[in-house]
């Protein structure tokens, strides 16, 4: 999907849970995970809610 020439990405539930699990273990910071998986920090914030 495109919105204003930007790609809107859809993430699967298992992928979201994997990222959140890595975040809760404390091995990586949120910013490290976002860079590693090319995810916007605001996206991860929405998953946390």
C-alpha positions, 0 to 999 in steps of 0.5 A: 500500500502506498500513502503519499509515496511511502510504503505502509508496512504490515507486520505479522503478530509473531514478528511483533511479539518477537520484537517486544520479547527482545525488548523486554529481555533488555539485551537491546534498546528500542532504538537498537531494535528499530535500526536492526529491523528497520522499524520506526520507533513510533511503530514499536510504541504502538505495539507496546500499547 
